[in-house]
Amino acid sequence: ETEQIMLIKWLTLKGLKFTAVNPSNNGHSIGKLMKLKAMGVRPGPPDLEILIPPARSADGTGKMLKIELKKISGGTLSYDQQSWLTALNEVPGVLARRCNGSAQAIDLITKHLK
């Protein structure tokens, strides 16, 4: 959580558009989980979506970065998370990555900014 909060502060300072994906199963009752599933919530999407418009992107084409943020050491991807990253990377203009900690995420984002 601390790493994600640090990354969100950095994204805000940089003026980038982003959103955090709501956790699908953290602390909900069985009834709420069933309702979320019926509403289309699925396990595994990356934690963050970050838009880099063409005017701010290094290559001039723009990108949607999807980041699965893990702790600096020891975090592992679930099958669903890996499946999402693989599927998203097949979409033109989308770059989906796992990052260990906010510093690694900031490095990735910075590489795609002017």
C-alpha positions as CSV (number, residue, x, y, z in Angstrom):
1,E,0.0,0.0,0.0
2,T,2.8,2.4,0.9
3,E,4.5,1.9,-2.5
4,Q,1.2,2.5,-4.3
5,I,0.6,5.7,-2.3
6,M,4.1,7.0,-3.2
7,L,3.5,6.2,-6.9
8,I,0.1,8.0,-6.8
9,K,1.7,11.1,-5.3
10,W,4.4,11.1,-8.1
11,L,1.8,10.6,-10.8
12,T,-0.2,13.5,-9.4
13,L,2.8,15.7,-9.3
14,K,3.5,14.8,-13.0
15,G,0.0,15.7,-14.0
16,L,-0.7,12.3,-15.5
17,K,-4.2,10.8,-15.8
18,F,-4.5,7.6,-13.9
19,T,-6.9,5.4,-12.0
20,A,-6.5,2.6,-9.5
21,V,-8.5,-0.6,-10.2
22,N,-10.7,-1.5,-7.2
23,P,-9.6,-4.7,-5.5
24,S,-12.1,-7.4,-6.4
25,N,-12.1,-9.5,-3.2
26,N,-10.6,-7.6,-0.3
27,G,-12.7,-7.9,2.8
28,H,-16.1,-8.3,1.1
29,S,-18.9,-10.6,2.3
30,I,-19.9,-13.5,0.1
31,G,-23.0,-11.7,-0.9
32,K,-21.0,-8.6,-2.0
33,L,-18.5,-10.8,-3.9
34,M,-21.4,-12.5,-5.8
35,K,-22.8,-9.1,-6.7
36,L,-19.5,-7.8,-7.9
37,K,-19.0,-10.9,-10.0
38,A,-22.5,-10.4,-11.5
39,M,-21.5,-6.8,-12.3
40,G,-18.5,-8.0,-14.2
41,V,-15.7,-7.6,-11.7
42,R,-13.0,-10.2,-12.4
43,P,-9.8,-11.1,-10.6
44,G,-6.4,-10.2,-12.0
45,P,-6.5,-6.8,-13.8
46,P,-3.5,-4.6,-13.1
47,D,-3.6,-2.3,-10.1
48,L,-3.1,1.0,-12.1
49,E,-4.0,2.5,-15.5
50,I,-1.9,5.4,-16.6
51,L,-2.5,7.4,-19.7
52,I,0.4,9.0,-21.5
53,P,-1.0,11.2,-24.3
54,P,0.9,11.6,-27.6
55,A,2.0,15.1,-26.7
56,R,3.8,13.8,-23.6
57,S,5.0,10.5,-24.9
58,A,8.6,9.8,-25.9
59,D,7.6,8.2,-29.2
60,G,4.8,10.7,-30.0
61,T,2.1,8.0,-30.2
62,G,0.8,7.8,-26.7
63,K,0.4,4.8,-24.5
64,M,-1.8,3.3,-21.9
65,L,0.4,1.8,-19.2
66,K,-1.1,-0.9,-17.0
67,I,0.9,-1.7,-13.9
68,E,0.6,-4.5,-11.5
69,L,2.4,-3.1,-8.5
70,K,4.0,-5.6,-6.2
71,K,6.1,-5.1,-3.0
72,I,9.8,-4.4,-3.6
73,S,10.7,-8.0,-2.9
74,G,8.8,-11.2,-2.6
75,G,5.5,-10.4,-4.4
76,T,4.3,-13.0,-6.9
77,L,1.8,-12.8,-9.7
78,S,-1.3,-14.9,-9.6
79,Y,-2.4,-16.9,-12.6
80,D,-5.2,-14.4,-13.3
81,Q,-2.7,-11.4,-13.0
82,Q,-0.3,-13.0,-15.5
83,S,-3.1,-13.9,-17.8
84,W,-4.3,-10.2,-17.8
85,L,-0.7,-8.9,-18.4
86,T,-0.3,-11.3,-21.4
87,A,-3.7,-10.4,-22.9
88,L,-3.2,-6.6,-22.5
89,N,0.3,-6.7,-24.1
90,E,-1.4,-8.0,-27.3
91,V,-3.4,-4.8,-27.6
92,P,-1.7,-2.0,-29.7
93,G,-0.8,1.0,-27.6
94,V,-1.1,-0.8,-24.3
95,L,2.0,-1.7,-22.2
96,A,1.3,-3.9,-19.3
97,R,4.0,-4.7,-16.7
98,R,4.6,-6.0,-13.3
99,C,6.7,-3.6,-11.2
100,N,8.3,-4.3,-7.9
101,G,7.9,-1.1,-5.9
102,S,7.2,2.5,-6.8
103,A,10.7,3.2,-8.0
104,Q,10.6,0.5,-10.6
105,A,7.2,1.8,-11.8
106,I,8.5,5.4,-11.9
107,D,11.4,4.2,-14.1
108,L,9.1,2.5,-16.5
109,I,6.8,5.5,-16.8
110,T,9.7,7.9,-17.2
111,K,11.0,5.9,-20.1
112,H,7.8,6.6,-22.0
113,L,7.6,10.3,-21.2
114,K,9.3,13.1,-23.2
